[in-house]
Amino acid sequence: MTQSGALDLLQQAIWVTMIASGPVVVSAMVVGIVIAILQALTQVQEMTLTFVPKMLVGVGVAALSGSYVGNVLFVFTEQVYALIGTGFK
């Protein structure tokens, strides 16, 4: 495997990681911002008030986007196995 091939594979792995984690991270961030605004308006500073909704939304989004994320990971894994099968040429 050449150096450019290894860097391409590493870049693709980073993109797949970002795509796989993106939906859950973005949804948790949006929920966190909304709850932070509500806490600032009402002056209620309870830590569980931010944690529980983020977890529930994260689990829900992971369940809804699971097939897409699984497909992205499956395609990437097939590409890596094809590289292994050809001896990284």
C-alpha positions in Angstrom: 0.0 0.0 0.0 1.3 3.4 -0.9 1.4 6.3 1.4 -1.3 8.1 -0.5 -3.5 5.0 -0.4 -3.1 4.7 3.3 -4.0 8.4 3.7 -7.1 8.0 1.5 -8.2 5.1 3.6 -7.7 7.0 6.8 -9.6 10.0 5.4 -12.5 7.8 4.3 -12.5 6.2 7.8 -12.7 9.6 9.5 -15.6 10.6 7.2 -17.4 7.4 7.9 -17.0 8.0 11.6 -18.4 11.5 11.3 -21.3 10.3 9.2 -22.1 7.5 11.7 -21.9 9.7 14.8 -23.4 12.8 13.2 -27.1 12.3 13.7 -26.9 11.5 17.4 -24.4 14.2 18.2 -26.3 16.9 16.3 -29.6 16.0 17.8 -28.1 16.0 21.3 -26.5 19.3 20.7 -29.8 20.9 19.5 -31.7 19.5 22.5 -29.0 20.8 24.8 -29.2 24.3 23.4 -33.0 24.4 23.6 -32.9 23.2 27.2 -30.1 25.6 28.1 -32.2 28.5 26.7 -35.2 27.3 28.7 -33.1 27.0 31.8 -31.8 30.5 31.3 -35.3 31.8 30.9 -36.7 30.0 33.9 -33.5 30.1 36.1 -33.9 26.4 36.9 -30.4 24.9 37.1 -31.0 21.1 37.4 -28.4 18.8 35.8 -30.8 15.9 35.2 -33.0 18.3 33.2 -30.4 18.4 30.5 -29.1 14.8 30.7 -32.3 12.8 30.4 -33.8 14.5 27.4 -30.5 14.3 25.5 -30.3 10.6 26.2 -33.9 10.0 25.1 -33.4 11.9 21.9 -30.1 10.3 21.3 -31.5 6.8 21.6 -34.5 7.7 19.4 -32.3 9.2 16.7 -30.0 6.2 16.8 -32.9 3.9 16.4 -34.3 6.0 13.4 -30.9 6.4 11.7 -29.6 2.9 12.5 -30.3 1.4 9.1 -28.6 4.3 7.2 -25.5 4.2 9.5 -25.3 0.5 9.3 -25.4 0.7 5.5 -22.6 3.3 5.5 -20.5 1.1 7.8 -21.2 -2.0 5.7 -20.1 -0.3 2.4 -16.9 1.0 4.1 -16.2 -2.5 5.5 -16.7 -4.1 2.1 -14.2 -1.6 0.6 -11.6 -2.3 3.2 -12.1 -6.1 2.8 -11.7 -5.7 -1.0 -8.4 -3.8 -0.3 -7.3 -6.6 2.0 -8.2 -9.2 -0.7 -6.1 -7.5 -3.3 -3.2 -7.1 -1.0 -3.6 -3.4 -0.6 -2.7 -2.8 -4.3 
